[in-house]
Amino acid sequence: MKKQYCSRILWIAFLAATLFVCHTALAQRQPLPPRNNPPKEDNKTQQTGGFDHNRFFGEGNIGFNAGSGFAYVSASPVLGYWFTNRISAGAGPIFEYYRWSSYKANVLGARAFGRYQAFSNLFNSGGNLFLHGQYDFLSYKDNDQFNEKRITAHRLPLGLGFSQPMGGIATFNLMALYDVLYNKNKDRNIPLYNYGYIIDGFIIQGGVNFGF
């Protein structure tokens, strides 16, 4: 009963968080127009082989929800870099906290991702289609069945993403991914192995990026 209770709580928290998720994108001096596009090639950077600070970008997920006896907070900031006009990659930490009445749980982890921008300015709309792959390492602990030690999970979601500019500083992102490490026969009573999927192994990620 407790296992089903924990799983139900995480599902409720995940669905609530999707209503509040946002991606925050930052770039120094030279903005990325739109935010999923790289800056123009810098000849000096190409010749020296050094890092161009204009090619760094930041984004991340922030989620929160609170109610009577319930609280949920999540944060996963990411620092990325455009290696070429089409290839970018980044990494960052993952933190999530859940509380429902006397039940408390937290998730700690890390994420690394890579993207390849396959098509730009689709149908002259400014939208971009990109290939996306990421690796997630997650560690879970609660004050119930996993009070003594943390359990871990590994995910490798791969798929497609689409970005559409929304004005001068915002971009809408939507990604459809499949976790190639997903195992439907794994213990379904452990919440960490099952939350976040819309259906077996499939993940939908989306939000709005804001650049400054």
PyMOL CGO cylinders between C-alpha atoms (Angstrom):
from pymol import cmd
from pymol.cgo import CYLINDER

trace = [
    CYLINDER, 0.00, 0.00, 0.00, 2.82, 2.36, 0.89, 0.3, 1, 1, 1, 1, 1, 1,
    CYLINDER, 2.82, 2.36, 0.89, 4.56, 1.61, -2.43, 0.3, 1, 1, 1, 1, 1, 1,
    CYLINDER, 4.56, 1.61, -2.43, 1.45, 2.50, -4.42, 0.3, 1, 1, 1, 1, 1, 1,
    CYLINDER, 1.45, 2.50, -4.42, 1.03, 5.61, -2.27, 0.3, 1, 1, 1, 1, 1, 1,
    CYLINDER, 1.03, 5.61, -2.27, 4.59, 6.79, -3.06, 0.3, 1, 1, 1, 1, 1, 1,
    CYLINDER, 4.59, 6.79, -3.06, 4.17, 6.12, -6.76, 0.3, 1, 1, 1, 1, 1, 1,
    CYLINDER, 4.17, 6.12, -6.76, 0.88, 8.04, -6.85, 0.3, 1, 1, 1, 1, 1, 1,
    CYLINDER, 0.88, 8.04, -6.85, 2.47, 11.01, -5.10, 0.3, 1, 1, 1, 1, 1, 1,
    CYLINDER, 2.47, 11.01, -5.10, 5.32, 11.25, -7.61, 0.3, 1, 1, 1, 1, 1, 1,
    CYLINDER, 5.32, 11.25, -7.61, 2.94, 11.07, -10.53, 0.3, 1, 1, 1, 1, 1, 1,
    CYLINDER, 2.94, 11.07, -10.53, 0.82, 13.88, -9.08, 0.3, 1, 1, 1, 1, 1, 1,
    CYLINDER, 0.82, 13.88, -9.08, 3.93, 15.95, -8.45, 0.3, 1, 1, 1, 1, 1, 1,
    CYLINDER, 3.93, 15.95, -8.45, 5.20, 15.42, -12.00, 0.3, 1, 1, 1, 1, 1, 1,
    CYLINDER, 5.20, 15.42, -12.00, 1.91, 16.41, -13.59, 0.3, 1, 1, 1, 1, 1, 1,
    CYLINDER, 1.91, 16.41, -13.59, 1.68, 19.49, -11.40, 0.3, 1, 1, 1, 1, 1, 1,
    CYLINDER, 1.68, 19.49, -11.40, 5.24, 20.51, -12.19, 0.3, 1, 1, 1, 1, 1, 1,
    CYLINDER, 5.24, 20.51, -12.19, 4.66, 20.45, -15.94, 0.3, 1, 1, 1, 1, 1, 1,
    CYLINDER, 4.66, 20.45, -15.94, 2.22, 23.32, -15.48, 0.3, 1, 1, 1, 1, 1, 1,
    CYLINDER, 2.22, 23.32, -15.48, 4.93, 25.48, -13.98, 0.3, 1, 1, 1, 1, 1, 1,
    CYLINDER, 4.93, 25.48, -13.98, 8.04, 24.38, -15.89, 0.3, 1, 1, 1, 1, 1, 1,
    CYLINDER, 8.04, 24.38, -15.89, 10.02, 26.99, -17.73, 0.3, 1, 1, 1, 1, 1, 1,
    CYLINDER, 10.02, 26.99, -17.73, 13.36, 27.03, -19.46, 0.3, 1, 1, 1, 1, 1, 1,
    CYLINDER, 13.36, 27.03, -19.46, 15.54, 30.04, -18.78, 0.3, 1, 1, 1, 1, 1, 1,
    CYLINDER, 15.54, 30.04, -18.78, 18.14, 30.86, -21.41, 0.3, 1, 1, 1, 1, 1, 1,
    CYLINDER, 18.14, 30.86, -21.41, 20.97, 33.29, -20.84, 0.3, 1, 1, 1, 1, 1, 1,
    CYLINDER, 20.97, 33.29, -20.84, 23.66, 34.50, -23.22, 0.3, 1, 1, 1, 1, 1, 1,
    CYLINDER, 23.66, 34.50, -23.22, 26.45, 37.01, -22.72, 0.3, 1, 1, 1, 1, 1, 1,
    CYLINDER, 26.45, 37.01, -22.72, 26.63, 40.13, -24.95, 0.3, 1, 1, 1, 1, 1, 1,
    CYLINDER, 26.63, 40.13, -24.95, 25.69, 38.46, -28.23, 0.3, 1, 1, 1, 1, 1, 1,
    CYLINDER, 25.69, 38.46, -28.23, 22.20, 36.88, -27.99, 0.3, 1, 1, 1, 1, 1, 1,
    CYLINDER, 22.20, 36.88, -27.99, 21.31, 33.68, -29.81, 0.3, 1, 1, 1, 1, 1, 1,
    CYLINDER, 21.31, 33.68, -29.81, 18.77, 34.67, -32.48, 0.3, 1, 1, 1, 1, 1, 1,
    CYLINDER, 18.77, 34.67, -32.48, 16.44, 32.89, -31.78, 0.3, 1, 1, 1, 1, 1, 1,
    CYLINDER, 16.44, 32.89, -31.78, 17.63, 31.30, -28.54, 0.3, 1, 1, 1, 1, 1, 1,
    CYLINDER, 17.63, 31.30, -28.54, 18.20, 27.83, -29.96, 0.3, 1, 1, 1, 1, 1, 1,
    CYLINDER, 18.20, 27.83, -29.96, 20.34, 29.25, -32.78, 0.3, 1, 1, 1, 1, 1, 1,
    CYLINDER, 20.34, 29.25, -32.78, 24.12, 29.71, -32.48, 0.3, 1, 1, 1, 1, 1, 1,
    CYLINDER, 24.12, 29.71, -32.48, 25.85, 33.06, -32.96, 0.3, 1, 1, 1, 1, 1, 1,
    CYLINDER, 25.85, 33.06, -32.96, 27.68, 33.79, -36.17, 0.3, 1, 1, 1, 1, 1, 1,
    CYLINDER, 27.68, 33.79, -36.17, 31.06, 32.18, -36.71, 0.3, 1, 1, 1, 1, 1, 1,
    CYLINDER, 31.06, 32.18, -36.71, 33.94, 34.10, -35.18, 0.3, 1, 1, 1, 1, 1, 1,
    CYLINDER, 33.94, 34.10, -35.18, 37.04, 33.90, -37.37, 0.3, 1, 1, 1, 1, 1, 1,
    CYLINDER, 37.04, 33.90, -37.37, 39.31, 34.71, -34.46, 0.3, 1, 1, 1, 1, 1, 1,
    CYLINDER, 39.31, 34.71, -34.46, 37.83, 31.86, -32.43, 0.3, 1, 1, 1, 1, 1, 1,
    CYLINDER, 37.83, 31.86, -32.43, 38.25, 29.49, -35.37, 0.3, 1, 1, 1, 1, 1, 1,
    CYLINDER, 38.25, 29.49, -35.37, 41.88, 30.40, -35.85, 0.3, 1, 1, 1, 1, 1, 1,
    CYLINDER, 41.88, 30.40, -35.85, 42.93, 30.18, -32.20, 0.3, 1, 1, 1, 1, 1, 1,
    CYLINDER, 42.93, 30.18, -32.20, 40.76, 27.19, -31.32, 0.3, 1, 1, 1, 1, 1, 1,
    CYLINDER, 40.76, 27.19, -31.32, 39.80, 28.84, -28.02, 0.3, 1, 1, 1, 1, 1, 1,
    CYLINDER, 39.80, 28.84, -28.02, 36.40, 29.13, -26.42, 0.3, 1, 1, 1, 1, 1, 1,
    CYLINDER, 36.40, 29.13, -26.42, 34.23, 32.07, -27.39, 0.3, 1, 1, 1, 1, 1, 1,
    CYLINDER, 34.23, 32.07, -27.39, 32.25, 33.30, -24.39, 0.3, 1, 1, 1, 1, 1, 1,
    CYLINDER, 32.25, 33.30, -24.39, 29.48, 34.42, -26.77, 0.3, 1, 1, 1, 1, 1, 1,
    CYLINDER, 29.48, 34.42, -26.77, 28.78, 30.75, -27.53, 0.3, 1, 1, 1, 1, 1, 1,
    CYLINDER, 28.78, 30.75, -27.53, 27.97, 29.81, -23.93, 0.3, 1, 1, 1, 1, 1, 1,
    CYLINDER, 27.97, 29.81, -23.93, 24.30, 29.64, -23.01, 0.3, 1, 1, 1, 1, 1, 1,
    CYLINDER, 24.30, 29.64, -23.01, 22.29, 28.74, -19.98, 0.3, 1, 1, 1, 1, 1, 1,
    CYLINDER, 22.29, 28.74, -19.98, 18.92, 27.08, -19.64, 0.3, 1, 1, 1, 1, 1, 1,
    CYLINDER, 18.92, 27.08, -19.64, 17.13, 24.93, -17.14, 0.3, 1, 1, 1, 1, 1, 1,
    CYLINDER, 17.13, 24.93, -17.14, 13.93, 23.69, -15.59, 0.3, 1, 1, 1, 1, 1, 1,
    CYLINDER, 13.93, 23.69, -15.59, 12.25, 25.22, -12.56, 0.3, 1, 1, 1, 1, 1, 1,
    CYLINDER, 12.25, 25.22, -12.56, 9.11, 23.70, -11.10, 0.3, 1, 1, 1, 1, 1, 1,
    CYLINDER, 9.11, 23.70, -11.10, 7.15, 24.32, -7.93, 0.3, 1, 1, 1, 1, 1, 1,
    CYLINDER, 7.15, 24.32, -7.93, 3.76, 23.65, -6.47, 0.3, 1, 1, 1, 1, 1, 1,
    CYLINDER, 3.76, 23.65, -6.47, 2.28, 23.91, -3.00, 0.3, 1, 1, 1, 1, 1, 1,
    CYLINDER, 2.28, 23.91, -3.00, -1.03, 23.21, -1.37, 0.3, 1, 1, 1, 1, 1, 1,
    CYLINDER, -1.03, 23.21, -1.37, -2.60, 21.92, 1.79, 0.3, 1, 1, 1, 1, 1, 1,
    CYLINDER, -2.60, 21.92, 1.79, -0.03, 19.48, 3.14, 0.3, 1, 1, 1, 1, 1, 1,
    CYLINDER, -0.03, 19.48, 3.14, 1.66, 19.23, -0.25, 0.3, 1, 1, 1, 1, 1, 1,
    CYLINDER, 1.66, 19.23, -0.25, 4.83, 20.78, -1.65, 0.3, 1, 1, 1, 1, 1, 1,
    CYLINDER, 4.83, 20.78, -1.65, 6.98, 20.18, -4.70, 0.3, 1, 1, 1, 1, 1, 1,
    CYLINDER, 6.98, 20.18, -4.70, 10.15, 21.98, -5.81, 0.3, 1, 1, 1, 1, 1, 1,
    CYLINDER, 10.15, 21.98, -5.81, 12.52, 21.13, -8.66, 0.3, 1, 1, 1, 1, 1, 1,
    CYLINDER, 12.52, 21.13, -8.66, 15.52, 22.78, -10.30, 0.3, 1, 1, 1, 1, 1, 1,
    CYLINDER, 15.52, 22.78, -10.30, 17.86, 21.60, -13.04, 0.3, 1, 1, 1, 1, 1, 1,
    CYLINDER, 17.86, 21.60, -13.04, 20.03, 24.44, -14.40, 0.3, 1, 1, 1, 1, 1, 1,
    CYLINDER, 20.03, 24.44, -14.40, 22.20, 23.71, -17.42, 0.3, 1, 1, 1, 1, 1, 1,
    CYLINDER, 22.20, 23.71, -17.42, 25.25, 25.40, -18.89, 0.3, 1, 1, 1, 1, 1, 1,
    CYLINDER, 25.25, 25.40, -18.89, 25.72, 24.77, -22.62, 0.3, 1, 1, 1, 1, 1, 1,
    CYLINDER, 25.72, 24.77, -22.62, 28.06, 25.68, -25.45, 0.3, 1, 1, 1, 1, 1, 1,
    CYLINDER, 28.06, 25.68, -25.45, 27.67, 25.98, -29.23, 0.3, 1, 1, 1, 1, 1, 1,
    CYLINDER, 27.67, 25.98, -29.23, 30.64, 24.07, -30.68, 0.3, 1, 1, 1, 1, 1, 1,
    CYLINDER, 30.64, 24.07, -30.68, 29.53, 24.80, -34.24, 0.3, 1, 1, 1, 1, 1, 1,
    CYLINDER, 29.53, 24.80, -34.24, 26.52, 26.53, -35.79, 0.3, 1, 1, 1, 1, 1, 1,
    CYLINDER, 26.52, 26.53, -35.79, 24.63, 23.24, -35.58, 0.3, 1, 1, 1, 1, 1, 1,
    CYLINDER, 24.63, 23.24, -35.58, 26.11, 21.31, -32.64, 0.3, 1, 1, 1, 1, 1, 1,
    CYLINDER, 26.11, 21.31, -32.64, 25.64, 22.22, -28.98, 0.3, 1, 1, 1, 1, 1, 1,
    CYLINDER, 25.64, 22.22, -28.98, 26.00, 20.38, -25.68, 0.3, 1, 1, 1, 1, 1, 1,
    CYLINDER, 26.00, 20.38, -25.68, 25.63, 21.08, -21.99, 0.3, 1, 1, 1, 1, 1, 1,
    CYLINDER, 25.63, 21.08, -21.99, 25.35, 19.65, -18.49, 0.3, 1, 1, 1, 1, 1, 1,
    CYLINDER, 25.35, 19.65, -18.49, 23.98, 20.48, -15.07, 0.3, 1, 1, 1, 1, 1, 1,
    CYLINDER, 23.98, 20.48, -15.07, 22.63, 19.17, -11.74, 0.3, 1, 1, 1, 1, 1, 1,
    CYLINDER, 22.63, 19.17, -11.74, 19.12, 17.90, -10.95, 0.3, 1, 1, 1, 1, 1, 1,
    CYLINDER, 19.12, 17.90, -10.95, 17.26, 18.46, -7.68, 0.3, 1, 1, 1, 1, 1, 1,
    CYLINDER, 17.26, 18.46, -7.68, 13.67, 17.59, -6.76, 0.3, 1, 1, 1, 1, 1, 1,
    CYLINDER, 13.67, 17.59, -6.76, 11.87, 17.63, -3.42, 0.3, 1, 1, 1, 1, 1, 1,
    CYLINDER, 11.87, 17.63, -3.42, 8.43, 16.23, -2.58, 0.3, 1, 1, 1, 1, 1, 1,
    CYLINDER, 8.43, 16.23, -2.58, 6.32, 16.43, 0.56, 0.3, 1, 1, 1, 1, 1, 1,
    CYLINDER, 6.32, 16.43, 0.56, 2.84, 15.05, 1.07, 0.3, 1, 1, 1, 1, 1, 1,
    CYLINDER, 2.84, 15.05, 1.07, 1.60, 15.10, 4.64, 0.3, 1, 1, 1, 1, 1, 1,
    CYLINDER, 1.60, 15.10, 4.64, 4.24, 13.10, 6.56, 0.3, 1, 1, 1, 1, 1, 1,
    CYLINDER, 4.24, 13.10, 6.56, 5.80, 11.64, 3.41, 0.3, 1, 1, 1, 1, 1, 1,
    CYLINDER, 5.80, 11.64, 3.41, 8.99, 13.29, 2.18, 0.3, 1, 1, 1, 1, 1, 1,
    CYLINDER, 8.99, 13.29, 2.18, 11.29, 12.41, -0.72, 0.3, 1, 1, 1, 1, 1, 1,
    CYLINDER, 11.29, 12.41, -0.72, 14.07, 13.94, -2.77, 0.3, 1, 1, 1, 1, 1, 1,
    CYLINDER, 14.07, 13.94, -2.77, 15.85, 13.25, -6.04, 0.3, 1, 1, 1, 1, 1, 1,
    CYLINDER, 15.85, 13.25, -6.04, 19.45, 14.28, -6.70, 0.3, 1, 1, 1, 1, 1, 1,
    CYLINDER, 19.45, 14.28, -6.70, 21.24, 13.76, -9.98, 0.3, 1, 1, 1, 1, 1, 1,
    CYLINDER, 21.24, 13.76, -9.98, 22.95, 15.15, -13.04, 0.3, 1, 1, 1, 1, 1, 1,
    CYLINDER, 22.95, 15.15, -13.04, 22.16, 15.60, -16.73, 0.3, 1, 1, 1, 1, 1, 1,
    CYLINDER, 22.16, 15.60, -16.73, 24.23, 15.93, -19.88, 0.3, 1, 1, 1, 1, 1, 1,
    CYLINDER, 24.23, 15.93, -19.88, 22.80, 16.57, -23.34, 0.3, 1, 1, 1, 1, 1, 1,
    CYLINDER, 22.80, 16.57, -23.34, 23.78, 17.06, -26.95, 0.3, 1, 1, 1, 1, 1, 1,
    CYLINDER, 23.78, 17.06, -26.95, 21.84, 18.62, -29.84, 0.3, 1, 1, 1, 1, 1, 1,
    CYLINDER, 21.84, 18.62, -29.84, 22.22, 18.76, -33.58, 0.3, 1, 1, 1, 1, 1, 1,
    CYLINDER, 22.22, 18.76, -33.58, 20.21, 21.41, -35.42, 0.3, 1, 1, 1, 1, 1, 1,
    CYLINDER, 20.21, 21.41, -35.42, 19.05, 19.54, -38.50, 0.3, 1, 1, 1, 1, 1, 1,
    CYLINDER, 19.05, 19.54, -38.50, 16.79, 22.14, -40.14, 0.3, 1, 1, 1, 1, 1, 1,
    CYLINDER, 16.79, 22.14, -40.14, 16.55, 25.90, -39.62, 0.3, 1, 1, 1, 1, 1, 1,
    CYLINDER, 16.55, 25.90, -39.62, 13.78, 28.37, -40.41, 0.3, 1, 1, 1, 1, 1, 1,
    CYLINDER, 13.78, 28.37, -40.41, 11.24, 25.73, -41.36, 0.3, 1, 1, 1, 1, 1, 1,
    CYLINDER, 11.24, 25.73, -41.36, 8.61, 27.03, -43.78, 0.3, 1, 1, 1, 1, 1, 1,
    CYLINDER, 8.61, 27.03, -43.78, 10.11, 30.51, -43.33, 0.3, 1, 1, 1, 1, 1, 1,
    CYLINDER, 10.11, 30.51, -43.33, 8.60, 30.58, -39.84, 0.3, 1, 1, 1, 1, 1, 1,
    CYLINDER, 8.60, 30.58, -39.84, 11.88, 30.84, -37.93, 0.3, 1, 1, 1, 1, 1, 1,
    CYLINDER, 11.88, 30.84, -37.93, 11.26, 27.43, -36.37, 0.3, 1, 1, 1, 1, 1, 1,
    CYLINDER, 11.26, 27.43, -36.37, 14.09, 24.92, -35.97, 0.3, 1, 1, 1, 1, 1, 1,
    CYLINDER, 14.09, 24.92, -35.97, 14.07, 21.12, -35.93, 0.3, 1, 1, 1, 1, 1, 1,
    CYLINDER, 14.07, 21.12, -35.93, 16.83, 19.47, -33.92, 0.3, 1, 1, 1, 1, 1, 1,
    CYLINDER, 16.83, 19.47, -33.92, 17.98, 16.04, -32.79, 0.3, 1, 1, 1, 1, 1, 1,
    CYLINDER, 17.98, 16.04, -32.79, 18.28, 15.75, -29.03, 0.3, 1, 1, 1, 1, 1, 1,
    CYLINDER, 18.28, 15.75, -29.03, 19.94, 13.19, -26.77, 0.3, 1, 1, 1, 1, 1, 1,
    CYLINDER, 19.94, 13.19, -26.77, 20.53, 13.33, -23.04, 0.3, 1, 1, 1, 1, 1, 1,
    CYLINDER, 20.53, 13.33, -23.04, 21.81, 11.18, -20.19, 0.3, 1, 1, 1, 1, 1, 1,
    CYLINDER, 21.81, 11.18, -20.19, 20.23, 11.44, -16.74, 0.3, 1, 1, 1, 1, 1, 1,
    CYLINDER, 20.23, 11.44, -16.74, 21.60, 9.99, -13.52, 0.3, 1, 1, 1, 1, 1, 1,
    CYLINDER, 21.60, 9.99, -13.52, 19.03, 10.04, -10.71, 0.3, 1, 1, 1, 1, 1, 1,
    CYLINDER, 19.03, 10.04, -10.71, 19.30, 9.15, -7.02, 0.3, 1, 1, 1, 1, 1, 1,
    CYLINDER, 19.30, 9.15, -7.02, 16.16, 8.79, -4.87, 0.3, 1, 1, 1, 1, 1, 1,
    CYLINDER, 16.16, 8.79, -4.87, 15.53, 8.69, -1.13, 0.3, 1, 1, 1, 1, 1, 1,
    CYLINDER, 15.53, 8.69, -1.13, 12.43, 9.07, 1.04, 0.3, 1, 1, 1, 1, 1, 1,
    CYLINDER, 12.43, 9.07, 1.04, 11.38, 8.68, 4.67, 0.3, 1, 1, 1, 1, 1, 1,
    CYLINDER, 11.38, 8.68, 4.67, 9.37, 5.53, 3.98, 0.3, 1, 1, 1, 1, 1, 1,
    CYLINDER, 9.37, 5.53, 3.98, 10.57, 2.42, 2.15, 0.3, 1, 1, 1, 1, 1, 1,
    CYLINDER, 10.57, 2.42, 2.15, 13.89, 3.95, 1.02, 0.3, 1, 1, 1, 1, 1, 1,
    CYLINDER, 13.89, 3.95, 1.02, 14.92, 5.64, 4.25, 0.3, 1, 1, 1, 1, 1, 1,
    CYLINDER, 14.92, 5.64, 4.25, 18.16, 3.74, 4.82, 0.3, 1, 1, 1, 1, 1, 1,
    CYLINDER, 18.16, 3.74, 4.82, 19.81, 4.09, 1.42, 0.3, 1, 1, 1, 1, 1, 1,
    CYLINDER, 19.81, 4.09, 1.42, 19.33, 5.84, -1.90, 0.3, 1, 1, 1, 1, 1, 1,
    CYLINDER, 19.33, 5.84, -1.90, 18.31, 4.01, -5.05, 0.3, 1, 1, 1, 1, 1, 1,
    CYLINDER, 18.31, 4.01, -5.05, 19.64, 5.05, -8.45, 0.3, 1, 1, 1, 1, 1, 1,
    CYLINDER, 19.64, 5.05, -8.45, 18.38, 5.08, -12.02, 0.3, 1, 1, 1, 1, 1, 1,
    CYLINDER, 18.38, 5.08, -12.02, 19.94, 5.81, -15.41, 0.3, 1, 1, 1, 1, 1, 1,
    CYLINDER, 19.94, 5.81, -15.41, 18.07, 7.25, -18.38, 0.3, 1, 1, 1, 1, 1, 1,
    CYLINDER, 18.07, 7.25, -18.38, 19.08, 7.86, -21.99, 0.3, 1, 1, 1, 1, 1, 1,
    CYLINDER, 19.08, 7.86, -21.99, 16.25, 9.74, -23.76, 0.3, 1, 1, 1, 1, 1, 1,
    CYLINDER, 16.25, 9.74, -23.76, 16.73, 10.28, -27.51, 0.3, 1, 1, 1, 1, 1, 1,
    CYLINDER, 16.73, 10.28, -27.51, 14.47, 12.00, -30.00, 0.3, 1, 1, 1, 1, 1, 1,
    CYLINDER, 14.47, 12.00, -30.00, 13.43, 15.14, -31.88, 0.3, 1, 1, 1, 1, 1, 1,
    CYLINDER, 13.43, 15.14, -31.88, 12.81, 18.69, -30.78, 0.3, 1, 1, 1, 1, 1, 1,
    CYLINDER, 12.81, 18.69, -30.78, 11.22, 21.76, -32.30, 0.3, 1, 1, 1, 1, 1, 1,
    CYLINDER, 11.22, 21.76, -32.30, 11.80, 25.38, -31.31, 0.3, 1, 1, 1, 1, 1, 1,
    CYLINDER, 11.80, 25.38, -31.31, 9.72, 28.35, -32.38, 0.3, 1, 1, 1, 1, 1, 1,
    CYLINDER, 9.72, 28.35, -32.38, 10.60, 32.00, -31.65, 0.3, 1, 1, 1, 1, 1, 1,
    CYLINDER, 10.60, 32.00, -31.65, 8.00, 33.96, -29.68, 0.3, 1, 1, 1, 1, 1, 1,
    CYLINDER, 8.00, 33.96, -29.68, 8.99, 37.59, -29.94, 0.3, 1, 1, 1, 1, 1, 1,
    CYLINDER, 8.99, 37.59, -29.94, 12.46, 38.96, -29.37, 0.3, 1, 1, 1, 1, 1, 1,
    CYLINDER, 12.46, 38.96, -29.37, 13.57, 37.10, -26.24, 0.3, 1, 1, 1, 1, 1, 1,
    CYLINDER, 13.57, 37.10, -26.24, 11.40, 33.98, -25.94, 0.3, 1, 1, 1, 1, 1, 1,
    CYLINDER, 11.40, 33.98, -25.94, 11.35, 30.63, -27.73, 0.3, 1, 1, 1, 1, 1, 1,
    CYLINDER, 11.35, 30.63, -27.73, 8.88, 27.78, -27.37, 0.3, 1, 1, 1, 1, 1, 1,
    CYLINDER, 8.88, 27.78, -27.37, 10.47, 24.32, -27.21, 0.3, 1, 1, 1, 1, 1, 1,
    CYLINDER, 10.47, 24.32, -27.21, 8.85, 20.91, -27.54, 0.3, 1, 1, 1, 1, 1, 1,
    CYLINDER, 8.85, 20.91, -27.54, 10.67, 17.57, -27.53, 0.3, 1, 1, 1, 1, 1, 1,
    CYLINDER, 10.67, 17.57, -27.53, 9.44, 14.01, -28.01, 0.3, 1, 1, 1, 1, 1, 1,
    CYLINDER, 9.44, 14.01, -28.01, 11.93, 11.53, -26.57, 0.3, 1, 1, 1, 1, 1, 1,
    CYLINDER, 11.93, 11.53, -26.57, 12.22, 7.81, -25.88, 0.3, 1, 1, 1, 1, 1, 1,
    CYLINDER, 12.22, 7.81, -25.88, 14.34, 6.42, -23.06, 0.3, 1, 1, 1, 1, 1, 1,
    CYLINDER, 14.34, 6.42, -23.06, 16.32, 3.60, -24.67, 0.3, 1, 1, 1, 1, 1, 1,
    CYLINDER, 16.32, 3.60, -24.67, 17.27, 2.32, -21.19, 0.3, 1, 1, 1, 1, 1, 1,
    CYLINDER, 17.27, 2.32, -21.19, 13.66, 1.97, -20.10, 0.3, 1, 1, 1, 1, 1, 1,
    CYLINDER, 13.66, 1.97, -20.10, 12.73, -1.50, -18.86, 0.3, 1, 1, 1, 1, 1, 1,
    CYLINDER, 12.73, -1.50, -18.86, 9.01, -2.08, -18.45, 0.3, 1, 1, 1, 1, 1, 1,
    CYLINDER, 9.01, -2.08, -18.45, 9.71, -5.24, -16.45, 0.3, 1, 1, 1, 1, 1, 1,
    CYLINDER, 9.71, -5.24, -16.45, 11.69, -3.36, -13.81, 0.3, 1, 1, 1, 1, 1, 1,
    CYLINDER, 11.69, -3.36, -13.81, 10.15, -3.04, -10.34, 0.3, 1, 1, 1, 1, 1, 1,
    CYLINDER, 10.15, -3.04, -10.34, 7.07, -0.86, -10.89, 0.3, 1, 1, 1, 1, 1, 1,
    CYLINDER, 7.07, -0.86, -10.89, 6.68, -0.34, -7.15, 0.3, 1, 1, 1, 1, 1, 1,
    CYLINDER, 6.68, -0.34, -7.15, 9.76, 1.88, -7.08, 0.3, 1, 1, 1, 1, 1, 1,
    CYLINDER, 9.76, 1.88, -7.08, 8.61, 5.40, -8.04, 0.3, 1, 1, 1, 1, 1, 1,
    CYLINDER, 8.61, 5.40, -8.04, 11.96, 6.50, -9.49, 0.3, 1, 1, 1, 1, 1, 1,
    CYLINDER, 11.96, 6.50, -9.49, 11.78, 3.85, -12.21, 0.3, 1, 1, 1, 1, 1, 1,
    CYLINDER, 11.78, 3.85, -12.21, 8.43, 4.99, -13.52, 0.3, 1, 1, 1, 1, 1, 1,
    CYLINDER, 8.43, 4.99, -13.52, 7.69, 8.68, -12.97, 0.3, 1, 1, 1, 1, 1, 1,
    CYLINDER, 7.69, 8.68, -12.97, 8.08, 11.17, -15.80, 0.3, 1, 1, 1, 1, 1, 1,
    CYLINDER, 8.08, 11.17, -15.80, 6.91, 8.89, -18.62, 0.3, 1, 1, 1, 1, 1, 1,
    CYLINDER, 6.91, 8.89, -18.62, 3.66, 9.61, -20.47, 0.3, 1, 1, 1, 1, 1, 1,
    CYLINDER, 3.66, 9.61, -20.47, 3.65, 5.95, -21.53, 0.3, 1, 1, 1, 1, 1, 1,
    CYLINDER, 3.65, 5.95, -21.53, 6.23, 3.19, -21.34, 0.3, 1, 1, 1, 1, 1, 1,
    CYLINDER, 6.23, 3.19, -21.34, 9.58, 4.86, -22.02, 0.3, 1, 1, 1, 1, 1, 1,
    CYLINDER, 9.58, 4.86, -22.02, 8.20, 7.93, -23.81, 0.3, 1, 1, 1, 1, 1, 1,
    CYLINDER, 8.20, 7.93, -23.81, 8.87, 11.44, -22.49, 0.3, 1, 1, 1, 1, 1, 1,
    CYLINDER, 8.87, 11.44, -22.49, 7.48, 14.79, -23.62, 0.3, 1, 1, 1, 1, 1, 1,
    CYLINDER, 7.48, 14.79, -23.62, 9.48, 17.85, -22.60, 0.3, 1, 1, 1, 1, 1, 1,
    CYLINDER, 9.48, 17.85, -22.60, 8.44, 21.38, -23.38, 0.3, 1, 1, 1, 1, 1, 1,
    CYLINDER, 8.44, 21.38, -23.38, 8.45, 24.93, -22.17, 0.3, 1, 1, 1, 1, 1, 1,
    CYLINDER, 8.45, 24.93, -22.17, 9.35, 28.50, -22.93, 0.3, 1, 1, 1, 1, 1, 1,
    CYLINDER, 9.35, 28.50, -22.93, 12.93, 29.77, -23.06, 0.3, 1, 1, 1, 1, 1, 1,
    CYLINDER, 12.93, 29.77, -23.06, 13.58, 33.35, -22.04, 0.3, 1, 1, 1, 1, 1, 1,
    CYLINDER, 13.58, 33.35, -22.04, 16.77, 35.13, -23.07, 0.3, 1, 1, 1, 1, 1, 1,
    CYLINDER, 16.77, 35.13, -23.07, 18.25, 38.26, -21.56, 0.3, 1, 1, 1, 1, 1, 1,
]
cmd.load_cgo(trace, "trace")
